[in-house]
Amino acid sequence: MNFANKLTLSRIILVPLYVLFMLTAGIIPQNYLWAAILFAVASITDLFDGKIARKNNMVTDFGKFLDPLADKILVISALICFVQLGWCPAWAAALITAREFAVSGVRLVAASSEKKVVIPANIWGKLKTASTMVALSAIMILHILTDASIISADMLPIQLISDILIYISCALTVISGVKYIWDYRELLKSN
């Protein structure tokens, strides 16, 4: 396994620790801060694994499959935690999760086709992932600052800001999901 794929795999390995910190308020001091740090580290690996793979000629079919899977595991885990904490509406988490499964299904159909097509992430998928990672990070930061009494709900409309960020992610989620299905509709029809 090359270094770029190890970076991607590390993102998956960080997820259980992230969930542990997110859901241990009152048990682990500064739990949201630790969770945010883990989320940031995991998100940063997403920036570098592809660049390293392309720069060093390490691009593999395994990496093309694992990278979006790692993103999905991280994002869906975060969304589940957010719903549990009341930071995100369940419908938004369900929408984002449904898109992830739909695109994964398209990828599986493509990979199992006669042509064995491996579908890499497109620009819309990358924008969706980036916007979702930024939204989730910003929402965590707002809650960390609120818990530390650095800001208050009176100073900033935290829920409104959180909702707007989630709505932007949802819009890009729908656009990118429709784009994937549209781009590979002929492949889906033939299967």
N, C-alpha and C positions, 0 to 999 in steps of 0.2 A: 504494500500500500504506500503510495507516494505521500509527500508532506502535505500537499493541498487537500487530499482526501482525509488525512489525519486531522487537519484543522476542521473540516466539515464534520467529521465524527465527534470531535470535541464539543461541538455545538449541541449535539444530541446528548452527550454525557452530562453536560451542565444543566439540562432541563430538570431532572429530579431534585437537584439542589435548589434551583430557582423556585420550584413549587414548594419545597420544604420551607424556605424562607418566607415566601408570600403568605403562606397559610399558618404561620406561627406567631401572630400578633399576641403580645403579652407573655410569650414564652421565651422567645429569643430577642434580646435587646436590638433595636435598630433593624428589625427583620426586613422592612421594606427597602432600606438602604442597601443591605447585603443582597437582596433580590435584584435591585436595580443594577448593582455592580455586575452581578452574574449575567443579567440580561444584556448589559452593555458589552461585556466581554464576548458573549455568544454572538451578538449582532456584529461586532467588529470582525469576528472570524468569517462572517458572511461577506464582508467587504473584501477580505484578503484572499480567501481560498481560490476564487475564480481568477483573480489577477495573477496570483502566483502560478496557478495551473497554466494559464495562457502564456505568461512570460517565460516559463521554464519548460514549455512543451510537455506538460503533465496532464493535459486534458484527456480524460478517460470516459467511457460510457458509464462506468460505475459512479464517477464524480458527477456526471450530468444527471444521474438518477438520484444520488444521495443528497446533493446540495438543495434542491427544492424540497426533498423529504425532510431534511433537517430544519429548514425554514418553517415548514408546516407544523412539525412537532413543537418547535419553540413557540410559534404564534398561537396555536390552538391551546397549548398548555397555559400560556399567559391569559388568553381570553377566558378560559374556564376559571382561572383564579380570579380574574376581574369580575366575572358574573357572581361568583361565590361571595366576593367582598362588596358587591353592589356598585362597582365602578363602571360597569358596562351593561347595557341592556342585553338580555338573553337573545333577542331576535338578531342583533348585530353579530353576536358570536356565532349564532347558528348560520347566518348568511355567509359569513367568512369561511366557516368550517365546511359548509355545503359546497362552496366554490372550490375549496382545496380538494375535496373528494372528487368533484366532477373533473377537474383538471388532471388529477391523478388517474382517474379512469380513462381519460383520453390518452394519457401517456402509456398506460398499460395496453390499451387496444393498439396503439401505434407500435409499441415494442413487440407485441405478439403477432403483428401482421406479417405477411410474406416478406415485406421489405425490411422488417426489423428496425423501424424508424425510432430513433431516440430524439425526443422533442426537448430541446433546450429552452430555458426561460427566455421569453421575449421582453421587449422594452416595457410593455404594459405590466407583465408579471413582476418585473424588477421594480417598477414604480409602485405597484401595489404592495410589494414586500417592504420597500423603503418607507412608504407612507405609514404602513401599519406598525413597523418597528419604531418610527419616530413618534407616532401617536401613543403607543404603549409606553414608551420611555417617558414622554412628556407627562402622561397621566400619573405614572409612578412618581416622577419628580414632584408634581403638584401635591400628591398625598404625603410624600416625605416632608416637604416644606410645611405643610399644614400640621402634620403630627409633631414636628419640631417647633411649632408655634412661630415660625419665621413669617408665614403669611396666614391670613385667616380667610374664611369663606366670605367675610364682609369686604375684604380687600379685592379679591378676585372671584368672579363667578366660576369656581372650579368645575362644577357639574356642567355648566354651559360649554366651557372650553373643552372638557373631556368629550362631551357629546359631539361637538363640531369636528374634533379630530377623528372620532370613530366614524362619523358620517362620511368624511372625506375618504377614509379607508374603505368604507362600504361601497362608495361610488366607484373607486378604482378597482375594487374587488369584482364588482359586476361587469365593468368594462373589460377587464382583463379576462375574466371567465368567458364572456361572450366571444371575445376575440379568439381565444384558444379554440373554442368549439367551432367557430366560423372558419378559421384557417384550416382546420383538419376535418371539416365536414365530409369531404370526399372519402377520406380514409375511414371515417366512422360509417359511412353508407356502405362501403364495400365489405365491412365486417359485420 
